[in-house]
Amino acid sequence: MIVCIDTNVLLQGGKAGHPFSEIFSAWLQRKFLWAFSNDILVEYEEIITRQSGRRRWLQLLRVLDLAEAQGGLLIKVQPSFQFHIVTLDPDDNKFTDCAITIGADFLITENHHFDPLKSAGYKPQPITPQDFIHRFLTRE
């Protein structure tokens, strides 16, 4: 399974003890692949640095570098087309463009700006972190 992860989910999931941290534990256990583009990485850096500090960003970057070196955890995507799915906040299209280009299964987000993706006719679907955890990570 391939997913794209919205910045807000990344921010929350990076906090120890937060329920969304289960998503990142599952990723490290190779339960899914995480796809992102350079544009997404730039947004991650900007928002994480602003809200959590440069040190926190550098820690995440180190994890991403190690994951890339290990292989099989990350997919770097360079979309060559802009799909213009999100109209309420066009800056969010970097996530839909990445997800559509790679053929991701889901875009994990709490942001309703991505709702147009549900009916756009492309494979990736928005899913809340709670639904993703419940559907794919909860042990029976």
C-alpha positions as CSV (number, residue, x, y, z in Angstrom):
1,M,0.0,0.0,0.0
2,I,1.2,3.5,-0.8
3,V,0.1,6.6,1.0
4,C,0.8,10.3,1.0
5,I,0.7,12.0,4.4
6,D,-0.6,15.6,5.0
7,T,1.6,17.9,7.0
8,N,-0.8,18.2,9.9
9,V,-0.9,14.4,10.4
10,L,2.9,14.3,10.3
11,L,3.1,17.1,12.9
12,Q,0.7,15.3,15.3
13,G,2.0,11.8,14.6
14,G,5.6,12.8,15.4
15,K,4.6,13.6,19.0
16,A,5.3,10.7,21.5
17,G,2.2,9.2,22.7
18,H,-0.1,10.8,20.2
19,P,-2.6,8.3,18.6
20,F,-1.3,9.2,15.1
21,S,2.2,8.0,16.1
22,E,0.9,4.5,15.4
23,I,0.9,5.4,11.7
24,F,4.6,6.1,11.7
25,S,5.3,3.0,13.8
26,A,3.5,1.0,11.1
27,W,5.5,2.7,8.4
28,L,8.8,1.8,10.1
29,Q,7.4,-1.8,10.3
30,R,7.0,-1.7,6.5
31,K,3.2,-1.9,6.5
32,F,3.0,0.7,3.8
33,L,5.2,3.0,1.6
34,W,5.2,6.7,2.2
35,A,5.3,8.8,-1.0
36,F,6.2,12.5,-1.2
37,S,7.6,15.0,-3.6
38,N,10.2,17.7,-3.3
39,D,7.3,20.3,-2.9
40,I,5.9,18.3,0.0
41,L,9.3,17.9,1.6
42,V,9.7,21.7,1.5
43,E,6.3,22.2,3.1
44,Y,7.2,19.6,5.8
45,E,10.4,21.6,6.5
46,E,8.6,24.9,6.6
47,I,5.8,23.9,8.9
48,I,7.7,21.7,11.2
49,T,10.4,24.2,11.7
50,R,7.9,27.0,12.4
51,Q,5.8,25.0,14.8
52,S,8.2,22.6,16.4
53,G,11.7,24.1,15.8
54,R,14.6,23.4,13.5
55,R,15.9,20.6,15.7
56,R,12.7,18.6,15.3
57,W,12.8,19.1,11.5
58,L,16.4,17.9,11.4
59,Q,15.4,14.8,13.4
60,L,12.7,13.9,10.9
61,L,15.0,14.6,8.0
62,R,17.5,12.2,9.5
63,V,14.8,9.5,9.8
64,L,13.8,10.0,6.2
65,D,17.5,9.8,5.1
66,L,18.0,6.6,7.0
67,A,14.7,5.2,5.6
68,E,15.8,6.0,2.1
69,A,19.2,4.4,2.6
70,Q,17.5,1.3,4.0
71,G,15.2,1.1,1.0
72,G,11.6,0.0,0.7
73,L,10.0,2.6,2.9
74,L,9.9,5.8,0.8
75,I,8.9,6.7,-2.7
76,K,10.1,10.1,-4.0
77,V,7.8,11.4,-6.7
78,Q,8.3,14.2,-9.1
79,P,4.9,15.0,-10.6
80,S,5.1,16.4,-14.1
81,F,1.4,17.4,-14.3
82,Q,-0.8,19.5,-12.0
83,F,-4.3,18.1,-11.6
84,H,-5.9,21.1,-9.8
85,I,-8.2,18.9,-7.7
86,V,-8.2,21.1,-4.6
87,T,-9.8,24.5,-5.1
88,L,-10.3,25.8,-1.5
89,D,-6.5,25.8,-0.8
90,P,-4.7,25.3,-4.1
91,D,-1.4,24.9,-2.3
92,D,-2.7,21.5,-1.1
93,N,-2.6,20.3,-4.7
94,K,1.1,19.3,-4.1
95,F,-0.3,16.3,-2.1
96,T,-3.0,15.3,-4.7
97,D,-0.5,15.7,-7.5
98,C,1.9,13.4,-5.7
99,A,-0.7,10.8,-4.8
100,I,-2.2,10.7,-8.3
101,T,1.2,10.5,-10.0
102,I,2.4,7.5,-8.0
103,G,-1.0,5.8,-7.9
104,A,-1.2,6.0,-4.1
105,D,-4.0,4.2,-2.3
106,F,-4.7,7.0,0.2
107,L,-3.9,10.5,1.2
108,I,-3.9,10.6,5.0
109,T,-5.4,13.9,6.1
110,E,-7.9,15.6,8.4
111,N,-8.3,18.4,6.0
112,H,-11.6,18.7,4.2
113,H,-10.0,20.6,1.4
114,F,-9.1,17.2,-0.1
115,D,-12.8,16.1,-0.3
116,P,-12.9,16.8,-4.1
117,L,-10.4,13.9,-4.5
118,K,-13.2,11.5,-3.5
119,S,-15.1,12.2,-6.7
120,A,-12.3,13.1,-9.0
121,G,-12.0,9.7,-10.6
122,Y,-8.5,8.9,-9.5
123,K,-7.3,6.0,-7.4
124,P,-6.0,7.9,-4.3
125,Q,-8.7,8.6,-1.7
126,P,-8.5,10.9,1.3
127,I,-8.7,9.1,4.6
128,T,-8.6,10.4,8.1
129,P,-5.8,9.2,10.3
130,Q,-8.3,7.7,12.7
131,D,-9.9,5.7,9.8
132,F,-6.6,4.6,8.5
133,I,-5.5,3.3,11.9
134,H,-8.9,1.6,12.4
135,R,-9.0,0.0,8.9
136,F,-5.4,-1.0,8.5
137,L,-3.5,-0.9,11.7
138,T,-5.8,-2.1,14.5
139,R,-5.1,-5.6,15.5
140,E,-8.1,-7.9,15.8
